[in-house]
Amino acid sequence: MIAEVIVDVAAHPIDRPFDYAIPKHLEVLAEPGMRVKVPFGNRKVLGFITDLKETSEFDPARLKPIHELMDVVPVLNKEMLEMAKWMKEQTVCFEIDALKVMIPAALRAKYEKRFVLNAPLEAIAEPLRPYFKDKTFLKAQEAVEVYALLKKEMTNGTIIADTDISQQTAVKKVKMIHIAESLEQLEAIDVRANAKQQIKLLAYFKKNSGRTIEASQLQKEAGVTLPTVYSLAEKGAATISNMESYRDPTLLTDIEKKEFLQLTDAQQTAFNAIDAALNTPKTFLLHGITGSGKTEIYLQTIDQVLKEGKEAIMLVPEISLTPQMTIRFKERFGDMVAVLHSGLSAGEKYDEWRKIQRHEVKVVVGARSAIFAPFENLGLIILDEEHESSYKQDDSPRYHARDMAIWRSEYHSCPVLLGSATPSLESYARAQKGVYELLVLEQRAKNQPLPSVEIVDMREELRRGNRSMFSVQLADAIRESLERKEQVVLFLNKRGYSSFVLCRDCGTVMQCPNCDISLTYHRSSELMRCHYCGHDEPVPHICPECTSEHIRFFGTGTQKVEEELAKVVPGARVLRMDVDTTRNKGAHEKILSAFGEGKADILLGTQMIAKGLDFPNITLVGVLSADTTLHLPDFRAAEKTYQLLTQVSGRAGRDVLPGSVIVQSYTPEHYAIILAKDQLYEPFFDQEMAMRRASGYPPYYYVVNIQFTHEDLMTVAGYAEQTVRYLSSQLSPNTLIIGPSASLIARVNNRYRYQCLIKYKKEPKLTEVMQQLIKIYRTEWLKKGATLSIDMNPTSVM
């Protein structure tokens, strides 16, 4: 029997299956989708079996045997192996990268160099013997002092160098204590009169004979330490075993089960359409204004799927949305829900993934990577806030969760439901063409009116001498809301304290030494930090250029807003939610639950608070600067601004209390801001589509972004020029190639960045040309320190 194996080596010539002989004793166990250790060159590497066959085109005698199976059951099923091949073509990545992204990080390989004893202990040099006295191998990091001696022994063959491959996280085990059932047996145990702890534990054992209890629980109940338990176990009072246990990631305890709500007529119509298509590979776009009850449709549709004995995947874009969504799902479906997102530890993710693989749960709630949940009987896939760019992976394989969902829906013949108050232009255009079926919710679920939105022209505020970041209207509205004991959400599209640090005398802006970007001042740590490479340094007291002492902070960050708020509403309780305050595990849940319980009056945050939050007491939403995303040099700038303003406005007035929104802007006449005011999606769609048609961007054209980096500016520019010439000669005349040009941020981490864009409507040779380009890069440019990345249909071209 022969196995086709994709090995864990990301290189162009190796991106294909290799044939390995399966040793006789492993033939019964080996299956496609299992991880294996295989010899490759002069080392051992991890690999995935993708197929089994009887014969090979190579000489069977020359085939190397598989060294070891790493799994008892396959970690990837047949569907995932097929999907990896499709991803390789679609995203222009290595097959091994596609396979690895489908399994939790805990299962990815950890390679460790070690020296293994290959002869009797006496055969090696005297100074080395203590190292191998109790074990047959020595880890590389423990061998530094005796490296020269080891090299000598390796020449003699008495010690060999080896690579140990193990997975990164083990299964969690807990110690279980099984107390002897027989009281006579316990009575017969002899304990010394001065062994007070043992006497105490024996008395506990007699009261609880025959019970099985976790060691940590026993220590608490009996008030003894583990060595005492071991001592009595040795005397026959108990037996000890290790039992597998799941880590609990949810921080959710005692969630009450809730019943389903009565659907409105519009919700019922949408529900009926999806219900009728539950066994067909169809894509729905649910376009419902903020607060229209999309989540209730998701929950009731999933309930139908579960009644049919099938499984469901529910994707949310932000890690911060996952806790709220998880609570809602646990309220309805109890223990049938698993959670997968980047806020979990590797061990917690692994345990949640194993629950799915073992069919112990039926629903997965999670961020992008949850699309690879190893369900085998999928009945429905939902993407909430489908317009979000976080559904697209930033590094290889650069997949979009929506594309993966549609592929899986065709494989399982089940529907995909894309939900959003502000759908992406591509999705809405597909719905208009009939590729997706459009479902519309025009009213809020509880028939509340949409919040009243007021746009404040900040240019006028400046003319009146108001230099504060709060307009008069917003400051007054905050005070009034707090007097009524209502809650306020303030939204700012950035973090830190100030955008940049500047010398007032010579105009020098403090720049990152590694990137072409200014440093951001963080008040909490009194540091300036680069948000691209992580470099940080203290704020200078004098200007490094002109030695002036007039250093000032410019721009607005969340920390600075928090300080100004204290002047506007002294005594208000403020919670800040940004990347800095949510670094620690569980921080999202703690901040949101504290706000939900009314422990704060104002929630101040960045993008992570713009969507999904549903608190009845929020009546005022303030957008401090609507223009932050509007003036970025990106073709999606207006779309992202419209989406953000509509989403953040939707946080107000979601219950009985009416809501109001105040949007501060320096360009209040822009159509994205005017149309977001009344949540007018169709007029915005028509206007933005006209702009896209005129400039030749999606959805009228497909786009590919090719980016190059190198430490030398001339080298990277040269490779970019070569690529454009090559693409021009290979692709059809109707395909547009723009560039090459320096990226918006021309240098990151001391590497210069160039890019070029391909715009096309139909390009049959595209995949083939991209594969060829990667081949050129891998064989020539990579050796000279260049990197090349290809992003098919990017969410941003900056």
KOLBABA-48428 format. One record per residue (C-alpha): residue in three letters; z, x, y; residue number from 1. Coordinates in steps of 0.2 Angstrom, whole numbers, m for minus. Layout:
KOLBABA-48428
 seke    c3    c1    c2 semar
  ALA     Z     X     Y   NUM
...
This chain:
KOLBABA-48428
 seke    c3    c1    c2 semar
  MET     0     0     0     1
  ILE    m5     6    17     2
  ALA     3     2    34     3
  GLU    m7     2    51     4
  VAL     6     8    64     5
  ILE     5     9    83     6
  VAL    16    24    87     7
  ASP    27    26   102     8
  VAL    16    39   112     9
  ALA     8    32   128    10
  ALA    m8    43   128    11
  HIS   m26    37   128    12
  PRO   m33    45   112    13
  ILE   m17    38   102    14
  ASP   m19    20   108    15
  ARG   m25    14    91    16
  PRO   m17    10    74    17
  PHE   m14    25    62    18
  ASP   m13    23    43    19
  TYR     3    28    34    20
  ALA     7    27    16    21
  ILE    21    16    11    22
  PRO    33    24    m1    23
  LYS    35    14   m17    24
  HIS    53    10   m14    25
  LEU    49     2     3    26
  GLU    33    m8    m2    27
  VAL    44   m24    m6    28
  LEU    52   m23    11    29
  ALA    38   m18    23    30
  GLU    31   m32    34    31
  PRO    20   m32    50    32
  GLY    31   m33    65    33
  MET    44   m20    59    34
  ARG    49    m4    68    35
  VAL    47    12    58    36
  LYS    51    30    59    37
  VAL    35    40    56    38
  PRO    30    58    56    39
  PHE    18    62    70    40
  GLY    13    80    73    41
  ASN    28    90    70    42
  ARG    41    77    75    43
  LYS    46    59    71    44
  VAL    43    45    82    45
  LEU    46    26    82    46
  GLY    31    15    78    47
  PHE    27    m4    75    48
  ILE    18   m10    59    49
  THR     4   m21    65    50
  ASP    m4   m24    48    51
  LEU    m4   m20    29    52
  LYS   m19   m16    18    53
  GLU   m23   m10     1    54
  THR   m35     4     5    55
  SER   m39    16    19    56
  GLU   m55    25    25    57
  PHE   m45    41    25    58
  ASP   m41    51     9    59
  PRO   m25    43     2    60
  ALA   m18    60    m3    61
  ARG   m19    66    15    62
  LEU    m9    51    22    63
  LYS     8    54    28    64
  PRO    22    42    21    65
  ILE    33    31    32    66
  HIS    49    40    34    67
  GLU    61    25    36    68
  LEU    61     6    40    69
  MET    72     3    55    70
  ASP    73   m16    52    71
  VAL    77   m28    38    72
  VAL    67   m42    46    73
  PRO    52   m40    58    74
  VAL    57   m39    76    75
  LEU    40   m46    81    76
  ASN    31   m60    73    77
  LYS    12   m62    70    78
  GLU    10   m71    87    79
  MET    18   m57    97    80
  LEU     7   m44    88    81
  GLU    m9   m54    93    82
  MET    m2   m57   110    83
  ALA     0   m38   112    84
  LYS   m18   m35   108    85
  TRP   m23   m48   121    86
  MET   m11   m40   134    87
  LYS   m19   m23   131    88
  GLU   m36   m30   136    89
  GLN   m31   m41   150    90
  THR   m19   m29   159    91
  VAL   m27   m13   155    92
  CYS   m11    m6   147    93
  PHE    m7     4   131    94
  GLU    m4    m7   116    95
  ILE    13     2   113    96
  ASP    19    m3   131    97
  ALA    14   m22   127    98
  LEU    24   m21   111    99
  LYS    39   m13   119   100
  VAL    40   m26   133   101
  MET    42   m40   120   102
  ILE    58   m33   113   103
  PRO    75   m32   121   104
  ALA    79   m14   129   105
  ALA    93   m12   115   106
  LEU    79   m11   102   107
  ARG    69     2   111   108
  ALA    71    19   103   109
  LYS    83    33   108   110
  TYR    77    50   104   111
  GLU    89    64   100   112
  LYS    85    82    96   113
  ARG    96    89    82   114
  PHE    98   104    70   115
  VAL    99    99    52   116
  LEU   107   110    38   117
  ASN    94   114    25   118
  ALA   103   125    13   119
  PRO   121   127     6   120
  LEU   134   131    20   121
  GLU   137   149    13   122
  ALA   118   153    16   123
  ILE   120   152    35   124
  ALA   127   165    47   125
  GLU   147   165    48   126
  PRO   148   160    66   127
  LEU   138   144    63   128
  ARG   148   138    48   129
  PRO   162   129    58   130
  TYR   149   119    67   131
  PHE   142   112    50   132
  LYS   159   111    41   133
  ASP   161    92    42   134
  LYS   143    87    45   135
  THR   125    91    40   136
  PHE   118    91    57   137
  LEU   122    97    75   138
  LYS   116    88    91   139
  ALA   106    98   103   140
  GLN   118    96   117   141
  GLU   132   103   106   142
  ALA   122   118   101   143
  VAL   119   127   118   144
  GLU   131   141   114   145
  VAL   124   146    97   146
  TYR   105   142   101   147
  ALA   100   160    97   148
  LEU   109   160    80   149
  LEU   101   143    76   150
  LYS    83   150    80   151
  LYS    86   164    68   152
  GLU    91   152    54   153
  MET    76   141    58   154
  THR    65   156    55   155
  ASN    73   158    38   156
  GLY    71   139    34   157
  THR    90   137    32   158
  ILE    91   125    47   159
  ILE    77   114    53   160
  ALA    75   105    69   161
  ASP    73    86    68   162
  THR    72    71    80   163
  ASP    84    57    77   164
  ILE    78    40    82   165
  SER    91    26    84   166
  GLN    91    10    94   167
  GLN   100    10   111   168
  THR   113    m3   107   169
  ALA   122    m8    91   170
  VAL   127   m25    85   171
  LYS   144   m29    91   172
  LYS   157   m29    77   173
  VAL   175   m36    78   174
  LYS   190   m31    67   175
  MET   196   m46    56   176
  ILE   213   m46    48   177
  HIS   214   m56    32   178
  ILE   233   m59    28   179
  ALA   238   m59    10   180
  GLU   239   m77     3   181
  SER   253   m74    m9   182
  LEU   271   m75    m1   183
  GLU   278   m65   m17   184
  GLN   265   m51   m13   185
  LEU   272   m51     5   186
  GLU   290   m52     0   187
  ALA   288   m37   m12   188
  ILE   282   m25     2   189
  ASP   295   m12     6   190
  VAL   297    m8    24   191
  ARG   310     5    31   192
  ALA   325    m2    40   193
  ASN   321     7    56   194
  ALA   302     2    57   195
  LYS   306   m12    69   196
  GLN   287   m16    73   197
  GLN   282   m17    54   198
  ILE   297   m29    51   199
  LYS   292   m40    66   200
  LEU   273   m40    59   201
  LEU   278   m44    41   202
  ALA   288   m59    47   203
  TYR   273   m65    57   204
  PHE   262   m62    41   205
  LYS   274   m72    30   206
  LYS   273   m87    43   207
  ASN   253   m85    43   208
  SER   250   m81    25   209
  GLY   231   m83    20   210
  ARG   225   m83    38   211
  THR   210   m73    45   212
  ILE   212   m68    63   213
  GLU   203   m56    75   214
  ALA   213   m40    77   215
  SER   215   m42    96   216
  GLN   221   m59    94   217
  LEU   234   m54    81   218
  GLN   240   m40    92   219
  LYS   243   m53   106   220
  GLU   251   m66    95   221
  ALA   262   m54    85   222
  GLY   266   m42   100   223
  VAL   262   m26    89   224
  THR   249   m12    90   225
  LEU   234    m8    79   226
  PRO   242     7    70   227
  THR   256    m5    64   228
  VAL   243   m17    57   229
  TYR   235    m3    48   230
  SER   251     3    41   231
  LEU   255   m14    33   232
  ALA   237   m16    27   233
  GLU   239     0    17   234
  LYS   254    m7     9   235
  GLY   244   m22     3   236
  ALA   250   m35    16   237
  ALA   232   m38    23   238
  THR   214   m32    21   239
  ILE   203   m27    36   240
  SER   184   m30    38   241
  ASN   172   m29    52   242
  MET   163   m45    57   243
  GLU   147   m46    68   244
  SER   151   m55    85   245
  TYR   140   m60   100   246
  ARG   144   m54   117   247
  ASP   146   m69   128   248
  PRO   135   m67   144   249
  THR   137   m84   153   250
  LEU   154   m83   161   251
  LEU   153  m102   159   252
  THR   168  m110   150   253
  ASP   172  m128   146   254
  ILE   156  m136   153   255
  GLU   157  m154   152   256
  LYS   142  m163   144   257
  LYS   132  m174   156   258
  GLU   121  m189   153   259
  PHE   103  m190   159   260
  LEU   100  m198   176   261
  GLN    89  m213   178   262
  LEU    71  m207   183   263
  THR    63  m214   199   264
  ASP    46  m222   197   265
  ALA    37  m206   203   266
  GLN    47  m196   191   267
  GLN    44  m208   176   268
  THR    25  m207   179   269
  ALA    25  m188   179   270
  PHE    37  m188   163   271
  ASN    25  m200   154   272
  ALA    10  m189   158   273
  ILE    18  m174   150   274
  ASP    26  m183   136   275
  ALA     9  m190   131   276
  ALA     2  m172   130   277
  LEU    17  m164   120   278
  ASN     6  m158   106   279
  THR    m9  m152   116   280
  PRO   m12  m135   125   281
  LYS   m13  m143   143   282
  THR    m7  m135   159   283
  PHE     2  m147   172   284
  LEU     5  m143   190   285
  LEU    21  m153   196   286
  HIS    20  m153   215   287
  GLY    36  m161   221   288
  ILE    44  m159   238   289
  THR    61  m150   239   290
  GLY    74  m161   232   291
  SER    62  m173   223   292
  GLY    70  m171   206   293
  LYS    59  m159   197   294
  THR    73  m152   187   295
  GLU    78  m169   180   296
  ILE    60  m170   173   297
  TYR    61  m153   165   298
  LEU    77  m158   157   299
  GLN    71  m175   150   300
  THR    55  m167   144   301
  ILE    64  m153   135   302
  ASP    75  m167   127   303
  GLN    59  m175   120   304
  VAL    53  m158   113   305
  LEU    70  m155   105   306
  LYS    69  m173    97   307
  GLU    53  m168    89   308
  GLY    61  m153    81   309
  LYS    53  m140    93   310
  GLU    59  m127   105   311
  ALA    57  m124   124   312
  ILE    56  m110   136   313
  MET    62  m113   154   314
  LEU    58   m99   167   315
  VAL    66   m97   184   316
  PRO    60   m83   196   317
  GLU    76   m76   203   318
  ILE    91   m70   193   319
  SER   102   m79   206   320
  LEU    95   m96   201   321
  THR    99   m93   183   322
  PRO   117   m97   183   323
  GLN   115  m113   192   324
  MET   100  m118   180   325
  THR   110  m112   165   326
  ILE   125  m123   170   327
  ARG   113  m138   171   328
  PHE   105  m134   154   329
  LYS   122  m131   146   330
  GLU   128  m148   153   331
  ARG   114  m157   144   332
  PHE   111  m146   128   333
  GLY   127  m137   125   334
  ASP   126  m122   113   335
  MET   108  m124   110   336
  VAL   104  m114   126   337
  ALA   102   m95   126   338
  VAL   101   m85   143   339
  LEU    89   m70   146   340
  HIS    88   m61   163   341
  SER    90   m44   170   342
  GLY   108   m46   176   343
  LEU   114   m46   158   344
  SER   120   m29   149   345
  ALA   108   m22   136   346
  GLY   120   m28   123   347
  GLU   121   m46   129   348
  LYS   102   m47   130   349
  TYR   101   m41   112   350
  ASP   114   m54   106   351
  GLU   105   m68   116   352
  TRP    88   m62   108   353
  ARG    96   m62    91   354
  LYS   102   m80    93   355
  ILE    84   m85    97   356
  GLN    76   m75    82   357
  ARG    89   m82    70   358
  HIS    85  m100    76   359
  GLU   102  m103    82   360
  VAL    96  m110    99   361
  LYS    82  m121   104   362
  VAL    81  m118   123   363
  VAL    79  m102   132   364
  VAL    83  m101   151   365
  GLY    78   m85   159   366
  ALA    68   m74   171   367
  ARG    51   m67   168   368
  SER    54   m58   152   369
  ALA    61   m74   143   370
  ILE    42   m78   141   371
  PHE    43   m67   125   372
  ALA    57   m76   117   373
  PRO    53   m75    98   374
  PHE    52   m94    95   375
  GLU    40   m99    81   376
  ASN    39  m118    85   377
  LEU    36  m119   103   378
  GLY    34  m137   111   379
  LEU    35  m134   129   380
  ILE    35  m119   142   381
  ILE    41  m123   160   382
  LEU    39  m111   175   383
  ASP    50  m117   190   384
  GLU    44  m111   207   385
  GLU    28  m105   199   386
  HIS    22   m98   216   387
  GLU    35   m84   215   388
  SER    28   m66   215   389
  SER    43   m61   204   390
  TYR    34   m68   189   391
  LYS    22   m53   190   392
  GLN    28   m37   182   393
  ASP    27   m22   194   394
  ASP    24    m8   181   395
  SER    14    m7   165   396
  PRO    10   m19   157   397
  ARG     7   m28   173   398
  TYR     7   m46   166   399
  HIS    10   m62   175   400
  ALA    22   m74   166   401
  ARG    10   m89   170   402
  ASP    m4   m80   160   403
  MET     7   m77   145   404
  ALA    14   m95   145   405
  ILE    m4  m102   145   406
  TRP    m9   m90   131   407
  ARG     7   m95   121   408
  SER     3  m114   124   409
  GLU   m14  m112   116   410
  TYR    m7  m103   101   411
  HIS     6  m116    98   412
  SER    m4  m131   105   413
  CYS     9  m136   117   414
  PRO     9  m140   136   415
  VAL    14  m128   151   416
  LEU    22  m136   166   417
  LEU    21  m127   182   418
  GLY    33  m134   195   419
  SER    34  m130   214   420
  ALA    36  m138   231   421
  THR    24  m125   238   422
  PRO    12  m121   224   423
  SER     2  m105   225   424
  LEU   m16  m107   232   425
  GLU   m24  m102   215   426
  SER   m14  m115   205   427
  TYR   m17  m129   218   428
  ALA   m36  m125   218   429
  ARG   m36  m125   199   430
  ALA   m28  m142   199   431
  GLN   m40  m149   212   432
  LYS   m54  m143   201   433
  GLY   m47  m151   185   434
  VAL   m42  m135   176   435
  TYR   m24  m141   178   436
  GLU   m18  m159   179   437
  LEU    m9  m162   195   438
  LEU     7  m172   195   439
  VAL    14  m177   213   440
  LEU    32  m181   219   441
  GLU    31  m186   237   442
  GLN    49  m193   239   443
  ARG    66  m185   237   444
  ALA    75  m191   221   445
  LYS    89  m200   231   446
  ASN    77  m206   244   447
  GLN    85  m195   257   448
  PRO    74  m191   272   449
  LEU    68  m173   273   450
  PRO    79  m163   285   451
  SER    73  m163   304   452
  VAL    66  m146   308   453
  GLU    66  m139   325   454
  ILE    56  m123   330   455
  VAL    64  m112   343   456
  ASP    53  m101   353   457
  MET    63   m84   354   458
  ARG    52   m78   368   459
  GLU    59   m92   379   460
  GLU    77   m87   374   461
  LEU    73   m69   380   462
  ARG    66   m75   397   463
  ARG    82   m84   400   464
  GLY    92   m69   397   465
  ASN    98   m73   379   466
  ARG    97   m56   370   467
  SER   108   m62   355   468
  MET   100   m65   338   469
  PHE   106   m83   339   470
  SER    97   m95   350   471
  VAL   107  m107   361   472
  GLN   102  m122   350   473
  LEU   107  m113   333   474
  ALA   124  m107   340   475
  ASP   128  m125   346   476
  ALA   122  m132   329   477
  ILE   133  m120   319   478
  ARG   148  m125   329   479
  GLU   145  m143   328   480
  SER   143  m142   309   481
  LEU   159  m132   306   482
  GLU   168  m145   317   483
  ARG   162  m159   305   484
  LYS   168  m148   290   485
  GLU   150  m146   284   486
  GLN   142  m130   277   487
  VAL   129  m119   285   488
  VAL   116  m108   277   489
  LEU   108   m94   287   490
  PHE    93   m85   281   491
  LEU    87   m68   285   492
  ASN    72   m60   276   493
  LYS    80   m42   275   494
  ARG    96   m33   271   495
  GLY   106   m19   278   496
  TYR   113   m18   296   497
  SER    98   m13   307   498
  SER    80   m10   303   499
  PHE    80     7   310   500
  VAL    90    20   320   501
  LEU    82    27   336   502
  CYS    85    39   350   503
  ARG    84    30   366   504
  ASP    79    46   376   505
  CYS    65    53   366   506
  GLY    60    38   355   507
  THR    63    47   338   508
  VAL    65    35   324   509
  MET    76    42   309   510
  GLN    63    44   295   511
  CYS    65    46   276   512
  PRO    61    65   272   513
  ASN    52    59   256   514
  CYS    43    44   262   515
  ASP    33    38   277   516
  ILE    46    24   281   517
  SER    61    23   293   518
  LEU    78    23   286   519
  THR    89     7   286   520
  TYR   106     8   293   521
  HIS   120     1   281   522
  ARG   136    m3   290   523
  SER   147    m5   275   524
  SER   144    13   269   525
  GLU   140    20   286   526
  LEU   124    27   279   527
  MET   105    27   282   528
  ARG    96    22   266   529
  CYS    78    23   261   530
  HIS    74     6   252   531
  TYR    59    15   243   532
  CYS    66    31   235   533
  GLY    85    28   237   534
  HIS    88    44   248   535
  ASP   103    41   260   536
  GLU   111    52   273   537
  PRO   125    49   287   538
  VAL   120    43   304   539
  PRO   117    57   316   540
  HIS   128    58   331   541
  ILE   115    68   341   542
  CYS    96    66   340   543
  PRO    89    80   328   544
  GLU    74    81   340   545
  CYS    81    82   358   546
  THR   100    83   355   547
  SER   103    67   365   548
  GLU   118    57   361   549
  HIS   110    41   364   550
  ILE   107    35   346   551
  ARG   105    16   345   552
  PHE   102     4   331   553
  PHE    87    m8   332   554
  GLY    82   m23   322   555
  THR    92   m36   313   556
  GLY   100   m35   296   557
  THR   112   m46   286   558
  GLN   128   m35   290   559
  LYS   124   m36   309   560
  VAL   121   m55   308   561
  GLU   138   m56   300   562
  GLU   146   m46   314   563
  GLU   137   m57   328   564
  LEU   143   m73   319   565
  ALA   161   m68   321   566
  LYS   158   m68   340   567
  VAL   148   m85   339   568
  VAL   161   m94   328   569
  PRO   177   m84   327   570
  GLY   187   m89   312   571
  ALA   172   m95   302   572
  ARG   173   m90   283   573
  VAL   156   m81   280   574
  LEU   149   m76   263   575
  ARG   135   m63   263   576
  MET   123   m63   248   577
  ASP   110   m49   248   578
  VAL   106   m34   237   579
  ASP   121   m25   243   580
  THR   134   m38   239   581
  THR   127   m43   222   582
  ARG   125   m26   214   583
  ASN   140   m29   203   584
  LYS   139   m39   187   585
  GLY   142   m58   189   586
  ALA   142   m56   208   587
  HIS   128   m70   210   588
  GLU   139   m82   201   589
  LYS   155   m78   210   590
  ILE   147   m80   227   591
  LEU   138   m96   223   592
  SER   153  m104   215   593
  ALA   165   m99   229   594
  PHE   152  m107   241   595
  GLY   151  m123   230   596
  GLU   170  m125   230   597
  GLY   170  m125   249   598
  LYS   179  m108   250   599
  ALA   167  m103   264   600
  ASP   159  m112   279   601
  ILE   143  m101   280   602
  LEU   132   m93   267   603
  LEU   122   m79   275   604
  GLY   108   m72   264   605
  THR    91   m64   261   606
  GLN    77   m72   250   607
  MET    88   m75   235   608
  ILE    96   m90   244   609
  ALA    79   m98   249   610
  LYS    77  m108   233   611
  GLY    85  m118   220   612
  LEU   102  m119   228   613
  ASP   109  m137   227   614
  PHE   125  m140   237   615
  PRO   129  m158   244   616
  ASN   139  m151   259   617
  ILE   125  m141   267   618
  THR   118  m150   282   619
  LEU   112  m135   293   620
  VAL   100  m122   288   621
  GLY    96  m108   301   622
  VAL    81   m96   299   623
  LEU    84   m82   310   624
  SER    67   m74   310   625
  ALA    52   m84   303   626
  ASP    40   m70   307   627
  THR    46   m56   296   628
  THR    34   m59   282   629
  LEU    20   m67   293   630
  HIS    14   m50   301   631
  LEU    13   m40   285   632
  PRO    m5   m33   282   633
  ASP    m7   m43   266   634
  PHE   m19   m57   262   635
  ARG    m4   m68   256   636
  ALA     7   m66   272   637
  ALA     4   m83   279   638
  GLU     6   m91   261   639
  LYS    22   m82   258   640
  THR    29   m87   275   641
  TYR    25  m106   273   642
  GLN    32  m105   255   643
  LEU    48   m97   261   644
  LEU    51  m108   276   645
  THR    48  m124   266   646
  GLN    59  m118   252   647
  VAL    74  m113   263   648
  SER    72  m129   273   649
  GLY    74  m139   257   650
  ARG    92  m133   255   651
  ALA    98  m145   269   652
  GLY   103  m163   267   653
  ARG   101  m164   248   654
  ASP   114  m177   246   655
  VAL   122  m191   257   656
  LEU   124  m181   273   657
  PRO   108  m179   283   658
  GLY   101  m161   285   659
  SER    94  m152   300   660
  VAL    84  m135   300   661
  ILE    82  m123   315   662
  VAL    68  m110   314   663
  GLN    68   m96   326   664
  SER    51   m88   329   665
  TYR    42   m77   341   666
  THR    25   m85   335   667
  PRO    30  m103   334   668
  GLU    11  m108   337   669
  HIS     6  m101   320   670
  TYR    m1  m114   308   671
  ALA    11  m108   293   672
  ILE    26  m111   304   673
  ILE    20  m128   312   674
  LEU    15  m135   295   675
  ALA    31  m129   286   676
  LYS    40  m139   299   677
  ASP    35  m156   291   678
  GLN    32  m149   273   679
  LEU    13  m153   275   680
  TYR     6  m144   260   681
  GLU   m12  m151   260   682
  PRO   m16  m147   278   683
  PHE    m9  m129   275   684
  PHE   m19  m127   259   685
  ASP   m35  m132   268   686
  GLN   m33  m121   282   687
  GLU   m27  m106   272   688
  MET   m42  m109   260   689
  ALA   m54  m108   274   690
  MET   m46   m91   279   691
  ARG   m47   m85   261   692
  ARG   m66   m90   260   693
  ALA   m70   m81   276   694
  SER   m62   m65   271   695
  GLY   m66   m66   252   696
  TYR   m49   m66   244   697
  PRO   m42   m76   230   698
  PRO   m45   m90   224   699
  TYR   m63   m87   229   700
  TYR   m63   m69   222   701
  TYR   m53   m60   209   702
  VAL   m45   m44   215   703
  VAL   m41   m28   207   704
  ASN   m30   m15   216   705
  ILE   m31     3   210   706
  GLN   m18    15   217   707
  PHE   m17    34   216   708
  THR    m3    46   220   709
  HIS    m1    65   221   710
  GLU    10    77   230   711
  ASP    m6    84   239   712
  LEU   m15    73   251   713
  MET   m32    81   249   714
  THR   m31    80   230   715
  VAL   m26    61   230   716
  ALA   m40    57   243   717
  GLY   m52    67   232   718
  TYR   m48    57   216   719
  ALA   m49    41   226   720
  GLU   m66    45   232   721
  GLN   m72    50   215   722
  THR   m66    33   208   723
  VAL   m75    23   221   724
  ARG   m92    33   218   725
  TYR   m89    30   199   726
  LEU   m85    11   201   727
  SER  m101     9   213   728
  SER  m112    16   200   729
  GLN  m105     6   185   730
  LEU  m101   m11   192   731
  SER  m114   m25   197   732
  PRO  m121   m25   215   733
  ASN  m112   m42   219   734
  THR   m95   m34   216   735
  LEU   m87   m27   232   736
  ILE   m77   m11   232   737
  ILE   m66    m8   248   738
  GLY   m59     9   252   739
  PRO   m53    21   247   740
  SER   m39    21   261   741
  ALA   m21    27   263   742
  SER    m8    14   257   743
  LEU     2     4   270   744
  ILE    17    16   266   745
  ALA     6    32   264   746
  ARG    20    43   256   747
  VAL    34    38   244   748
  ASN    46    50   236   749
  ASN    35    65   242   750
  ARG    19    58   234   751
  TYR     4    53   244   752
  ARG    m3    36   240   753
  TYR   m21    30   241   754
  GLN   m29    14   235   755
  CYS   m45     5   233   756
  LEU   m49   m14   230   757
  ILE   m62   m22   219   758
  LYS   m67   m40   224   759
  TYR   m78   m49   211   760
  LYS   m82   m67   206   761
  LYS   m90   m62   189   762
  GLU   m90   m45   182   763
  PRO   m93   m44   163   764
  LYS   m91   m25   162   765
  LEU   m75   m24   171   766
  THR   m63   m21   156   767
  GLU   m74    m8   149   768
  VAL   m76     1   166   769
  MET   m57     1   168   770
  GLN   m54     8   151   771
  GLN   m66    22   154   772
  LEU   m58    25   171   773
  ILE   m41    27   162   774
  LYS   m49    39   150   775
  ILE   m56    50   164   776
  TYR   m38    50   172   777
  ARG   m29    54   156   778
  THR   m40    68   151   779
  GLU   m43    76   168   780
  TRP   m32    70   182   781
  LEU   m15    68   173   782
  LYS   m14    86   169   783
  LYS   m16    90   188   784
  GLY    m1    79   192   785
  ALA   m10    63   198   786
  THR    m5    46   193   787
  LEU   m16    31   193   788
  SER   m11    12   191   789
  ILE   m23    m3   189   790
  ASP   m16   m20   195   791
  MET   m27   m34   189   792
  ASN   m25   m49   201   793
  PRO   m10   m42   211   794
  THR     2   m53   220   795
  SER     1   m40   235   796
  VAL   m11   m27   241   797
  MET     1   m17   252   798
